[in-house]
């Protein structure tokens, strides 16, 4: 009986780890706004860091590969479950983030821009 419990706990452990998207090593600072809404859950996270490098789910990626990679991750997810979290460094210009927004759109993703609440 104990072996079944161990196997079940290991299964839960690996499922939780498989869904994690670790982009904590990416250096970025969010833009600020006064009003925020909850982002919810997403399978895809894209970060444009302080050096304007693009990262998909924590791994560096080129702009040419971004749209097909996002489309592959989203797969056949229905509308409402195709959220893509976009984290853009506060000093990035449109030259760097507009192609990323276009790639998300081409892949059929629903863009969610991640911001930080402004301090009063």
Backbone as XML, in Angstrom:
<?xml version="1.0"?>
<chain id="A" units="angstrom">
  <residue number="1" name="UNK">
    <atom name="N" x="0.828" y="-1.197" z="0.000"/>
    <atom name="CA" x="0.000" y="0.000" z="0.000"/>
    <atom name="C" x="0.867" y="1.254" z="0.000"/>
  </residue>
  <residue number="2" name="UNK">
    <atom name="N" x="1.981" y="1.267" z="0.710"/>
    <atom name="CA" x="2.853" y="2.443" z="0.774"/>
    <atom name="C" x="3.465" y="2.756" z="-0.596"/>
  </residue>
  <residue number="3" name="UNK">
    <atom name="N" x="3.753" y="1.723" z="-1.388"/>
    <atom name="CA" x="4.349" y="1.940" z="-2.709"/>
    <atom name="C" x="3.372" y="2.704" z="-3.610"/>
  </residue>
  <residue number="4" name="UNK">
    <atom name="N" x="2.098" y="2.409" z="-3.519"/>
    <atom name="CA" x="1.087" y="3.136" z="-4.292"/>
    <atom name="C" x="1.016" y="4.602" z="-3.888"/>
  </residue>
  <residue number="5" name="UNK">
    <atom name="N" x="1.130" y="4.876" z="-2.593"/>
    <atom name="CA" x="1.121" y="6.263" z="-2.113"/>
    <atom name="C" x="2.331" y="7.030" z="-2.626"/>
  </residue>
  <residue number="6" name="UNK">
    <atom name="N" x="3.475" y="6.399" z="-2.607"/>
    <atom name="CA" x="4.700" y="7.043" z="-3.095"/>
    <atom name="C" x="4.574" y="7.345" z="-4.586"/>
  </residue>
  <residue number="7" name="UNK">
    <atom name="N" x="4.074" y="6.389" z="-5.340"/>
    <atom name="CA" x="3.922" y="6.589" z="-6.784"/>
    <atom name="C" x="2.943" y="7.730" z="-7.064"/>
  </residue>
  <residue number="8" name="UNK">
    <atom name="N" x="1.859" y="7.783" z="-6.319"/>
    <atom name="CA" x="0.872" y="8.848" z="-6.503"/>
    <atom name="C" x="1.480" y="10.213" z="-6.190"/>
  </residue>
  <residue number="9" name="UNK">
    <atom name="N" x="2.227" y="10.312" z="-5.098"/>
    <atom name="CA" x="2.873" y="11.579" z="-4.728"/>
    <atom name="C" x="3.905" y="12.004" z="-5.776"/>
  </residue>
  <residue number="10" name="UNK">
    <atom name="N" x="4.660" y="11.063" z="-6.311"/>
    <atom name="CA" x="5.633" y="11.387" z="-7.355"/>
    <atom name="C" x="4.931" y="11.877" z="-8.618"/>
  </residue>
  <residue number="11" name="UNK">
    <atom name="N" x="3.824" y="11.247" z="-8.954"/>
    <atom name="CA" x="3.066" y="11.661" z="-10.123"/>
    <atom name="C" x="2.586" y="13.105" z="-9.976"/>
  </residue>
  <residue number="12" name="UNK">
    <atom name="N" x="2.033" y="13.442" z="-8.841"/>
    <atom name="CA" x="1.580" y="14.812" z="-8.582"/>
    <atom name="C" x="2.763" y="15.777" z="-8.652"/>
  </residue>
  <residue number="13" name="UNK">
    <atom name="N" x="3.881" y="15.405" z="-8.060"/>
    <atom name="CA" x="5.081" y="16.244" z="-8.065"/>
    <atom name="C" x="5.527" y="16.562" z="-9.492"/>
  </residue>
  <residue number="14" name="UNK">
    <atom name="N" x="5.594" y="15.559" z="-10.364"/>
    <atom name="CA" x="6.060" y="15.780" z="-11.732"/>
    <atom name="C" x="5.042" y="16.556" z="-12.568"/>
  </residue>
  <residue number="15" name="UNK">
    <atom name="N" x="3.770" y="16.375" z="-12.315"/>
    <atom name="CA" x="2.756" y="17.148" z="-13.036"/>
    <atom name="C" x="2.878" y="18.627" z="-12.682"/>
  </residue>
  <residue number="16" name="UNK">
    <atom name="N" x="3.083" y="18.924" z="-11.422"/>
    <atom name="CA" x="3.243" y="20.318" z="-10.997"/>
    <atom name="C" x="4.496" y="20.919" z="-11.616"/>
  </residue>
  <residue number="17" name="UNK">
    <atom name="N" x="5.591" y="20.203" z="-11.618"/>
    <atom name="CA" x="6.829" y="20.721" z="-12.201"/>
    <atom name="C" x="6.722" y="20.895" z="-13.706"/>
  </residue>
  <residue number="18" name="UNK">
    <atom name="N" x="6.022" y="20.030" z="-14.369"/>
    <atom name="CA" x="5.899" y="20.099" z="-15.830"/>
    <atom name="C" x="5.136" y="21.347" z="-16.263"/>
  </residue>
  <residue number="19" name="UNK">
    <atom name="N" x="4.247" y="21.842" z="-15.438"/>
    <atom name="CA" x="3.445" y="23.009" z="-15.790"/>
    <atom name="C" x="4.133" y="24.315" z="-15.410"/>
  </residue>
  <residue number="20" name="UNK">
    <atom name="N" x="5.231" y="24.257" z="-14.685"/>
    <atom name="CA" x="5.921" y="25.470" z="-14.246"/>
    <atom name="C" x="6.628" y="26.135" z="-15.411"/>
  </residue>
  <residue number="21" name="UNK">
    <atom name="N" x="6.575" y="27.459" z="-15.427"/>
    <atom name="CA" x="7.253" y="28.243" z="-16.449"/>
    <atom name="C" x="8.216" y="29.165" z="-15.717"/>
  </residue>
  <residue number="22" name="UNK">
    <atom name="N" x="9.455" y="28.786" z="-15.668"/>
    <atom name="CA" x="10.418" y="29.534" z="-14.885"/>
    <atom name="C" x="11.133" y="30.555" z="-15.754"/>
  </residue>
  <residue number="23" name="UNK">
    <atom name="N" x="10.764" y="31.809" z="-15.556"/>
    <atom name="CA" x="11.488" y="32.876" z="-16.232"/>
    <atom name="C" x="12.098" y="33.823" z="-15.197"/>
  </residue>
  <residue number="24" name="UNK">
    <atom name="N" x="12.350" y="33.299" z="-14.003"/>
    <atom name="CA" x="12.890" y="34.122" z="-12.921"/>
    <atom name="C" x="14.309" y="34.603" z="-13.197"/>
  </residue>
  <residue number="25" name="UNK">
    <atom name="N" x="15.024" y="33.922" z="-14.085"/>
    <atom name="CA" x="16.394" y="34.331" z="-14.402"/>
    <atom name="C" x="16.447" y="35.473" z="-15.413"/>
  </residue>
  <residue number="26" name="UNK">
    <atom name="N" x="15.308" y="35.825" z="-16.009"/>
    <atom name="CA" x="15.252" y="36.876" z="-17.020"/>
    <atom name="C" x="15.141" y="38.229" z="-16.314"/>
  </residue>
  <residue number="27" name="UNK">
    <atom name="N" x="16.018" y="39.159" z="-16.676"/>
    <atom name="CA" x="16.064" y="40.472" z="-16.047"/>
    <atom name="C" x="15.111" y="41.426" z="-16.762"/>
  </residue>
  <residue number="28" name="UNK">
    <atom name="N" x="13.999" y="41.806" z="-16.097"/>
    <atom name="CA" x="13.056" y="42.758" z="-16.672"/>
    <atom name="C" x="12.351" y="43.506" z="-15.559"/>
  </residue>
  <residue number="29" name="UNK">
    <atom name="N" x="11.915" y="44.710" z="-15.854"/>
    <atom name="CA" x="11.139" y="45.515" z="-14.916"/>
    <atom name="C" x="9.841" y="45.902" z="-15.618"/>
  </residue>
  <residue number="30" name="UNK">
    <atom name="N" x="8.699" y="45.621" z="-15.010"/>
    <atom name="CA" x="7.428" y="45.903" z="-15.671"/>
    <atom name="C" x="7.122" y="47.398" z="-15.741"/>
  </residue>
  <residue number="31" name="UNK">
    <atom name="N" x="6.357" y="47.772" z="-16.757"/>
    <atom name="CA" x="5.820" y="49.124" z="-16.825"/>
    <atom name="C" x="4.768" y="49.251" z="-15.730"/>
  </residue>
  <residue number="32" name="UNK">
    <atom name="N" x="4.401" y="50.473" z="-15.374"/>
    <atom name="CA" x="3.457" y="50.684" z="-14.280"/>
    <atom name="C" x="2.168" y="51.311" z="-14.784"/>
  </residue>
  <residue number="33" name="UNK">
    <atom name="N" x="1.075" y="51.014" z="-14.077"/>
    <atom name="CA" x="-0.236" y="51.580" z="-14.382"/>
    <atom name="C" x="-1.009" y="51.732" z="-13.084"/>
  </residue>
  <residue number="34" name="UNK">
    <atom name="N" x="-2.085" y="52.523" z="-13.124"/>
    <atom name="CA" x="-2.882" y="52.749" z="-11.917"/>
    <atom name="C" x="-3.941" y="51.676" z="-11.716"/>
  </residue>
  <residue number="35" name="UNK">
    <atom name="N" x="-4.455" y="51.107" z="-12.808"/>
    <atom name="CA" x="-5.538" y="50.123" z="-12.723"/>
    <atom name="C" x="-5.041" y="48.788" z="-13.272"/>
  </residue>
  <residue number="36" name="UNK">
    <atom name="N" x="-5.236" y="47.716" z="-12.511"/>
    <atom name="CA" x="-4.805" y="46.378" z="-12.916"/>
    <atom name="C" x="-5.972" y="45.403" z="-12.881"/>
  </residue>
  <residue number="37" name="UNK">
    <atom name="N" x="-5.890" y="44.370" z="-13.704"/>
    <atom name="CA" x="-6.836" y="43.258" z="-13.680"/>
    <atom name="C" x="-6.036" y="41.973" z="-13.536"/>
  </residue>
  <residue number="38" name="UNK">
    <atom name="N" x="-6.671" y="40.931" z="-13.024"/>
    <atom name="CA" x="-6.013" y="39.644" z="-12.877"/>
    <atom name="C" x="-5.724" y="39.035" z="-14.251"/>
  </residue>
  <residue number="39" name="UNK">
    <atom name="N" x="-4.539" y="38.445" z="-14.386"/>
    <atom name="CA" x="-4.141" y="37.846" z="-15.661"/>
    <atom name="C" x="-4.662" y="36.429" z="-15.826"/>
  </residue>
  <residue number="40" name="UNK">
    <atom name="N" x="-4.932" y="35.748" z="-14.752"/>
    <atom name="CA" x="-5.390" y="34.371" z="-14.849"/>
    <atom name="C" x="-4.244" y="33.412" z="-15.170"/>
  </residue>
  <residue number="41" name="UNK">
    <atom name="N" x="-4.598" y="32.245" z="-15.709"/>
    <atom name="CA" x="-3.625" y="31.188" z="-15.999"/>
    <atom name="C" x="-3.276" y="31.202" z="-17.482"/>
  </residue>
  <residue number="42" name="UNK">
    <atom name="N" x="-2.030" y="30.856" z="-17.792"/>
    <atom name="CA" x="-1.598" y="30.824" z="-19.180"/>
    <atom name="C" x="-0.541" y="29.748" z="-19.375"/>
  </residue>
  <residue number="43" name="UNK">
    <atom name="N" x="-0.533" y="29.122" z="-20.558"/>
    <atom name="CA" x="0.487" y="28.141" z="-20.903"/>
    <atom name="C" x="1.731" y="28.803" z="-21.469"/>
  </residue>
  <residue number="44" name="UNK">
    <atom name="N" x="1.584" y="30.055" z="-21.936"/>
    <atom name="CA" x="2.661" y="30.730" z="-22.645"/>
    <atom name="C" x="3.026" y="32.027" z="-21.937"/>
  </residue>
  <residue number="45" name="UNK">
    <atom name="N" x="4.319" y="32.218" z="-21.736"/>
    <atom name="CA" x="4.834" y="33.448" z="-21.153"/>
    <atom name="C" x="5.975" y="33.949" z="-22.036"/>
  </residue>
  <residue number="46" name="UNK">
    <atom name="N" x="5.868" y="35.194" z="-22.493"/>
    <atom name="CA" x="6.920" y="35.788" z="-23.311"/>
    <atom name="C" x="7.456" y="36.999" z="-22.569"/>
  </residue>
  <residue number="47" name="UNK">
    <atom name="N" x="8.788" y="37.077" z="-22.459"/>
    <atom name="CA" x="9.432" y="38.193" z="-21.778"/>
    <atom name="C" x="10.391" y="38.877" z="-22.734"/>
  </residue>
  <residue number="48" name="UNK">
    <atom name="N" x="10.320" y="40.210" z="-22.778"/>
    <atom name="CA" x="11.336" y="41.014" z="-23.450"/>
    <atom name="C" x="12.145" y="41.637" z="-22.329"/>
  </residue>
  <residue number="49" name="UNK">
    <atom name="N" x="13.405" y="41.230" z="-22.213"/>
    <atom name="CA" x="14.208" y="41.626" z="-21.061"/>
    <atom name="C" x="14.861" y="42.993" z="-21.241"/>
  </residue>
  <residue number="50" name="UNK">
    <atom name="N" x="15.707" y="43.356" z="-20.296"/>
    <atom name="CA" x="16.353" y="44.665" z="-20.298"/>
    <atom name="C" x="17.294" y="44.861" z="-21.481"/>
  </residue>
  <residue number="51" name="UNK">
    <atom name="N" x="17.713" y="43.776" z="-22.127"/>
    <atom name="CA" x="18.588" y="43.862" z="-23.304"/>
    <atom name="C" x="17.800" y="43.654" z="-24.592"/>
  </residue>
  <residue number="52" name="UNK">
    <atom name="N" x="16.462" y="43.676" z="-24.481"/>
    <atom name="CA" x="15.529" y="43.491" z="-25.595"/>
    <atom name="C" x="15.607" y="42.105" z="-26.231"/>
  </residue>
  <residue number="53" name="UNK">
    <atom name="N" x="16.078" y="41.131" z="-25.479"/>
    <atom name="CA" x="16.073" y="39.744" z="-25.935"/>
    <atom name="C" x="14.701" y="39.143" z="-25.616"/>
  </residue>
  <residue number="54" name="UNK">
    <atom name="N" x="14.219" y="38.274" z="-26.490"/>
    <atom name="CA" x="12.901" y="37.655" z="-26.318"/>
    <atom name="C" x="13.078" y="36.260" z="-25.731"/>
  </residue>
  <residue number="55" name="UNK">
    <atom name="N" x="12.238" y="35.938" z="-24.728"/>
    <atom name="CA" x="12.275" y="34.635" z="-24.065"/>
    <atom name="C" x="10.871" y="34.037" z="-24.089"/>
  </residue>
  <residue number="56" name="UNK">
    <atom name="N" x="10.764" y="32.793" z="-24.512"/>
    <atom name="CA" x="9.497" y="32.074" z="-24.519"/>
    <atom name="C" x="9.544" y="31.021" z="-23.418"/>
  </residue>
  <residue number="57" name="UNK">
    <atom name="N" x="8.661" y="31.169" z="-22.426"/>
    <atom name="CA" x="8.639" y="30.272" z="-21.269"/>
    <atom name="C" x="10.025" y="30.121" z="-20.651"/>
  </residue>
  <residue number="58" name="UNK">
    <atom name="N" x="10.758" y="31.231" z="-20.584"/>
    <atom name="CA" x="12.065" y="31.253" z="-19.919"/>
    <atom name="C" x="13.251" y="30.908" z="-20.787"/>
  </residue>
  <residue number="59" name="UNK">
    <atom name="N" x="13.018" y="30.545" z="-22.059"/>
    <atom name="CA" x="14.116" y="30.167" z="-22.952"/>
    <atom name="C" x="14.251" y="31.185" z="-24.072"/>
  </residue>
  <residue number="60" name="UNK">
    <atom name="N" x="15.476" y="31.626" z="-24.392"/>
    <atom name="CA" x="15.657" y="32.597" z="-25.482"/>
    <atom name="C" x="15.134" y="32.041" z="-26.803"/>
  </residue>
  <residue number="61" name="UNK">
    <atom name="N" x="14.543" y="32.931" z="-27.606"/>
    <atom name="CA" x="13.997" y="32.530" z="-28.899"/>
    <atom name="C" x="14.088" y="33.719" z="-29.857"/>
  </residue>
  <residue number="62" name="UNK">
    <atom name="N" x="14.262" y="33.423" z="-31.131"/>
    <atom name="CA" x="14.294" y="34.458" z="-32.145"/>
    <atom name="C" x="12.886" y="34.823" z="-32.586"/>
  </residue>
  <residue number="63" name="UNK">
    <atom name="N" x="12.730" y="36.026" z="-33.127"/>
    <atom name="CA" x="11.405" y="36.470" z="-33.571"/>
    <atom name="C" x="10.827" y="35.577" z="-34.662"/>
  </residue>
  <residue number="64" name="UNK">
    <atom name="N" x="11.670" y="35.062" z="-35.544"/>
    <atom name="CA" x="11.188" y="34.215" z="-36.638"/>
    <atom name="C" x="10.581" y="32.906" z="-36.124"/>
  </residue>
  <residue number="65" name="UNK">
    <atom name="N" x="11.076" y="32.398" z="-35.013"/>
    <atom name="CA" x="10.574" y="31.137" z="-34.458"/>
    <atom name="C" x="9.430" y="31.341" z="-33.470"/>
  </residue>
  <residue number="66" name="UNK">
    <atom name="N" x="9.151" y="32.588" z="-33.084"/>
    <atom name="CA" x="8.200" y="32.850" z="-32.005"/>
    <atom name="C" x="6.767" y="32.426" z="-32.350"/>
  </residue>
  <residue number="67" name="UNK">
    <atom name="N" x="6.239" y="32.863" z="-33.476"/>
    <atom name="CA" x="4.857" y="32.558" z="-33.832"/>
    <atom name="C" x="4.595" y="31.056" z="-33.937"/>
  </residue>
  <residue number="68" name="UNK">
    <atom name="N" x="5.437" y="30.285" z="-34.672"/>
    <atom name="CA" x="5.191" y="28.837" z="-34.731"/>
    <atom name="C" x="5.311" y="28.154" z="-33.366"/>
  </residue>
  <residue number="69" name="UNK">
    <atom name="N" x="6.227" y="28.635" z="-32.530"/>
    <atom name="CA" x="6.409" y="28.024" z="-31.205"/>
    <atom name="C" x="5.191" y="28.284" z="-30.326"/>
  </residue>
  <residue number="70" name="UNK">
    <atom name="N" x="4.669" y="29.502" z="-30.347"/>
    <atom name="CA" x="3.472" y="29.830" z="-29.560"/>
    <atom name="C" x="2.281" y="29.020" z="-30.060"/>
  </residue>
  <residue number="71" name="UNK">
    <atom name="N" x="2.136" y="28.934" z="-31.379"/>
    <atom name="CA" x="1.038" y="28.173" z="-31.966"/>
    <atom name="C" x="1.111" y="26.698" z="-31.557"/>
  </residue>
  <residue number="72" name="UNK">
    <atom name="N" x="2.308" y="26.146" z="-31.515"/>
    <atom name="CA" x="2.479" y="24.747" z="-31.119"/>
    <atom name="C" x="2.100" y="24.539" z="-29.655"/>
  </residue>
  <residue number="73" name="UNK">
    <atom name="N" x="2.500" y="25.462" z="-28.784"/>
    <atom name="CA" x="2.184" y="25.331" z="-27.357"/>
    <atom name="C" x="0.680" y="25.456" z="-27.130"/>
  </residue>
  <residue number="74" name="UNK">
    <atom name="N" x="0.053" y="26.415" z="-27.799"/>
    <atom name="CA" x="-1.388" y="26.610" z="-27.616"/>
    <atom name="C" x="-2.194" y="25.463" z="-28.208"/>
  </residue>
  <residue number="75" name="UNK">
    <atom name="N" x="-1.674" y="24.854" z="-29.257"/>
    <atom name="CA" x="-2.343" y="23.701" z="-29.867"/>
    <atom name="C" x="-3.767" y="24.009" z="-30.259"/>
  </residue>
  <residue number="76" name="UNK">
    <atom name="N" x="-4.679" y="23.158" z="-29.826"/>
    <atom name="CA" x="-6.094" y="23.313" z="-30.177"/>
    <atom name="C" x="-6.899" y="23.861" z="-29.003"/>
  </residue>
  <residue number="77" name="UNK">
    <atom name="N" x="-6.248" y="24.606" z="-28.136"/>
    <atom name="CA" x="-6.954" y="25.178" z="-26.982"/>
    <atom name="C" x="-8.092" y="26.068" z="-27.470"/>
  </residue>
  <residue number="78" name="UNK">
    <atom name="N" x="-9.258" y="25.969" z="-26.814"/>
    <atom name="CA" x="-10.399" y="26.782" z="-27.243"/>
    <atom name="C" x="-10.223" y="28.254" z="-26.867"/>
  </residue>
  <residue number="79" name="UNK">
    <atom name="N" x="-11.043" y="29.105" z="-27.453"/>
    <atom name="CA" x="-11.019" y="30.534" z="-27.118"/>
    <atom name="C" x="-11.223" y="30.695" z="-25.614"/>
  </residue>
  <residue number="80" name="UNK">
    <atom name="N" x="-10.534" y="31.632" z="-25.037"/>
    <atom name="CA" x="-10.592" y="31.836" z="-23.586"/>
    <atom name="C" x="-9.493" y="31.100" z="-22.854"/>
  </residue>
  <residue number="81" name="UNK">
    <atom name="N" x="-8.881" y="30.114" z="-23.509"/>
    <atom name="CA" x="-7.770" y="29.371" z="-22.916"/>
    <atom name="C" x="-6.507" y="29.537" z="-23.756"/>
  </residue>
  <residue number="82" name="UNK">
    <atom name="N" x="-6.449" y="30.592" z="-24.552"/>
    <atom name="CA" x="-5.319" y="30.832" z="-25.438"/>
    <atom name="C" x="-4.526" y="32.055" z="-24.989"/>
  </residue>
  <residue number="83" name="UNK">
    <atom name="N" x="-4.526" y="32.305" z="-23.680"/>
    <atom name="CA" x="-3.842" y="33.470" z="-23.128"/>
    <atom name="C" x="-2.328" y="33.370" z="-23.261"/>
  </residue>
  <residue number="84" name="UNK">
    <atom name="N" x="-1.711" y="34.488" z="-23.621"/>
    <atom name="CA" x="-0.254" y="34.594" z="-23.718"/>
    <atom name="C" x="0.162" y="35.783" z="-22.859"/>
  </residue>
  <residue number="85" name="UNK">
    <atom name="N" x="0.928" y="35.517" z="-21.803"/>
    <atom name="CA" x="1.405" y="36.583" z="-20.931"/>
    <atom name="C" x="2.598" y="37.261" z="-21.581"/>
  </residue>
  <residue number="86" name="UNK">
    <atom name="N" x="2.523" y="38.565" z="-21.766"/>
    <atom name="CA" x="3.613" y="39.333" z="-22.351"/>
    <atom name="C" x="4.176" y="40.262" z="-21.294"/>
  </residue>
  <residue number="87" name="UNK">
    <atom name="N" x="5.447" y="40.060" z="-20.977"/>
    <atom name="CA" x="6.150" y="40.882" z="-19.990"/>
    <atom name="C" x="7.222" y="41.670" z="-20.735"/>
  </residue>
  <residue number="88" name="UNK">
    <atom name="N" x="7.047" y="42.978" z="-20.799"/>
    <atom name="CA" x="7.958" y="43.834" z="-21.545"/>
    <atom name="C" x="8.700" y="44.732" z="-20.571"/>
  </residue>
  <residue number="89" name="UNK">
    <atom name="N" x="10.026" y="44.774" z="-20.682"/>
    <atom name="CA" x="10.823" y="45.655" z="-19.832"/>
    <atom name="C" x="10.344" y="47.095" z="-20.025"/>
  </residue>
  <residue number="90" name="UNK">
    <atom name="N" x="10.295" y="47.839" z="-18.956"/>
    <atom name="CA" x="9.708" y="49.181" z="-18.977"/>
    <atom name="C" x="10.374" y="50.134" z="-19.955"/>
  </residue>
  <residue number="91" name="UNK">
    <atom name="N" x="11.637" y="49.914" z="-20.314"/>
    <atom name="CA" x="12.346" y="50.816" z="-21.220"/>
    <atom name="C" x="12.365" y="50.327" z="-22.665"/>
  </residue>
  <residue number="92" name="UNK">
    <atom name="N" x="11.721" y="49.192" z="-22.958"/>
    <atom name="CA" x="11.694" y="48.672" z="-24.329"/>
    <atom name="C" x="10.835" y="49.577" z="-25.207"/>
  </residue>
  <residue number="93" name="UNK">
    <atom name="N" x="11.243" y="49.719" z="-26.453"/>
    <atom name="CA" x="10.517" y="50.574" z="-27.395"/>
    <atom name="C" x="9.623" y="49.723" z="-28.298"/>
  </residue>
  <residue number="94" name="UNK">
    <atom name="N" x="8.755" y="50.410" z="-29.030"/>
    <atom name="CA" x="7.826" y="49.733" z="-29.946"/>
    <atom name="C" x="8.571" y="48.908" z="-30.990"/>
  </residue>
  <residue number="95" name="UNK">
    <atom name="N" x="9.752" y="49.335" z="-31.350"/>
    <atom name="CA" x="10.568" y="48.600" z="-32.318"/>
    <atom name="C" x="10.799" y="47.162" z="-31.865"/>
  </residue>
  <residue number="96" name="UNK">
    <atom name="N" x="10.857" y="46.945" z="-30.550"/>
    <atom name="CA" x="11.130" y="45.612" z="-30.007"/>
    <atom name="C" x="9.869" y="44.837" z="-29.639"/>
  </residue>
  <residue number="97" name="UNK">
    <atom name="N" x="8.817" y="45.521" z="-29.135"/>
    <atom name="CA" x="7.655" y="44.750" z="-28.693"/>
    <atom name="C" x="6.560" y="44.591" z="-29.744"/>
  </residue>
  <residue number="98" name="UNK">
    <atom name="N" x="6.490" y="45.461" z="-30.739"/>
    <atom name="CA" x="5.447" y="45.304" z="-31.759"/>
    <atom name="C" x="5.584" y="44.019" z="-32.575"/>
  </residue>
  <residue number="99" name="UNK">
    <atom name="N" x="6.806" y="43.601" z="-32.981"/>
    <atom name="CA" x="6.909" y="42.316" z="-33.688"/>
    <atom name="C" x="6.476" y="41.127" z="-32.824"/>
  </residue>
  <residue number="100" name="UNK">
    <atom name="N" x="6.671" y="41.230" z="-31.523"/>
    <atom name="CA" x="6.249" y="40.160" z="-30.613"/>
    <atom name="C" x="4.723" y="40.110" z="-30.552"/>
  </residue>
  <residue number="101" name="UNK">
    <atom name="N" x="4.089" y="41.279" z="-30.469"/>
    <atom name="CA" x="2.627" y="41.337" z="-30.454"/>
    <atom name="C" x="2.070" y="40.754" z="-31.756"/>
  </residue>
  <residue number="102" name="UNK">
    <atom name="N" x="2.706" y="41.066" z="-32.865"/>
    <atom name="CA" x="2.277" y="40.532" z="-34.160"/>
    <atom name="C" x="2.411" y="39.006" z="-34.197"/>
  </residue>
  <residue number="103" name="UNK">
    <atom name="N" x="3.512" y="38.473" z="-33.653"/>
    <atom name="CA" x="3.720" y="37.021" z="-33.631"/>
    <atom name="C" x="2.655" y="36.329" z="-32.778"/>
  </residue>
  <residue number="104" name="UNK">
    <atom name="N" x="2.291" y="36.945" z="-31.653"/>
    <atom name="CA" x="1.249" y="36.376" z="-30.791"/>
    <atom name="C" x="-0.078" y="36.348" z="-31.537"/>
  </residue>
  <residue number="105" name="UNK">
    <atom name="N" x="-0.374" y="37.417" z="-32.245"/>
    <atom name="CA" x="-1.607" y="37.501" z="-33.020"/>
    <atom name="C" x="-1.635" y="36.449" z="-34.128"/>
  </residue>
  <residue number="106" name="UNK">
    <atom name="N" x="-0.520" y="36.284" z="-34.842"/>
    <atom name="CA" x="-0.437" y="35.282" z="-35.915"/>
    <atom name="C" x="-0.658" y="33.874" z="-35.376"/>
  </residue>
  <residue number="107" name="UNK">
    <atom name="N" x="-0.209" y="33.630" z="-34.142"/>
    <atom name="CA" x="-0.347" y="32.301" z="-33.539"/>
    <atom name="C" x="-1.748" y="32.067" z="-32.979"/>
  </residue>
  <residue number="108" name="UNK">
    <atom name="N" x="-2.586" y="33.104" z="-32.958"/>
    <atom name="CA" x="-3.946" y="32.959" z="-32.444"/>
    <atom name="C" x="-4.029" y="33.077" z="-30.938"/>
  </residue>
  <residue number="109" name="UNK">
    <atom name="N" x="-3.027" y="33.694" z="-30.337"/>
    <atom name="CA" x="-3.019" y="33.858" z="-28.882"/>
    <atom name="C" x="-3.788" y="35.089" z="-28.442"/>
  </residue>
  <residue number="110" name="UNK">
    <atom name="N" x="-4.276" y="35.061" z="-27.210"/>
    <atom name="CA" x="-4.949" y="36.207" z="-26.595"/>
    <atom name="C" x="-3.924" y="36.911" z="-25.709"/>
  </residue>
  <residue number="111" name="UNK">
    <atom name="N" x="-3.528" y="38.110" z="-26.105"/>
    <atom name="CA" x="-2.467" y="38.845" z="-25.441"/>
    <atom name="C" x="-2.903" y="39.373" z="-24.082"/>
  </residue>
  <residue number="112" name="UNK">
    <atom name="N" x="-2.078" y="39.133" z="-23.069"/>
    <atom name="CA" x="-2.261" y="39.695" z="-21.738"/>
    <atom name="C" x="-0.944" y="40.377" z="-21.384"/>
  </residue>
  <residue number="113" name="UNK">
    <atom name="N" x="-0.966" y="41.725" z="-21.322"/>
    <atom name="CA" x="0.251" y="42.485" z="-21.020"/>
    <atom name="C" x="0.380" y="42.581" z="-19.499"/>
  </residue>
  <residue number="114" name="UNK">
    <atom name="N" x="1.528" y="42.167" z="-18.976"/>
    <atom name="CA" x="1.762" y="42.162" z="-17.540"/>
    <atom name="C" x="2.375" y="43.499" z="-17.129"/>
  </residue>
  <residue number="115" name="UNK">
    <atom name="N" x="1.713" y="44.168" z="-16.184"/>
    <atom name="CA" x="2.160" y="45.456" z="-15.672"/>
    <atom name="C" x="2.269" y="45.389" z="-14.162"/>
  </residue>
  <residue number="116" name="UNK">
    <atom name="N" x="2.787" y="46.459" z="-13.571"/>
    <atom name="CA" x="2.895" y="46.564" z="-12.122"/>
    <atom name="C" x="2.069" y="47.770" z="-11.677"/>
  </residue>
  <residue number="117" name="UNK">
    <atom name="N" x="1.441" y="47.668" z="-10.512"/>
    <atom name="CA" x="0.626" y="48.769" z="-10.015"/>
    <atom name="C" x="1.529" y="49.922" z="-9.586"/>
  </residue>
  <residue number="118" name="UNK">
    <atom name="N" x="1.132" y="51.135" z="-9.983"/>
    <atom name="CA" x="1.859" y="52.341" z="-9.614"/>
    <atom name="C" x="1.679" y="52.625" z="-8.145"/>
  </residue>
  <residue number="119" name="UNK">
    <atom name="N" x="2.736" y="53.058" z="-7.477"/>
    <atom name="CA" x="2.627" y="53.453" z="-6.081"/>
    <atom name="C" x="2.058" y="54.863" z="-6.018"/>
  </residue>
  <residue number="120" name="UNK">
    <atom name="N" x="1.176" y="55.113" z="-5.050"/>
    <atom name="CA" x="0.598" y="56.471" z="-4.956"/>
    <atom name="C" x="1.606" y="57.493" z="-4.487"/>
  </residue>
</chain>
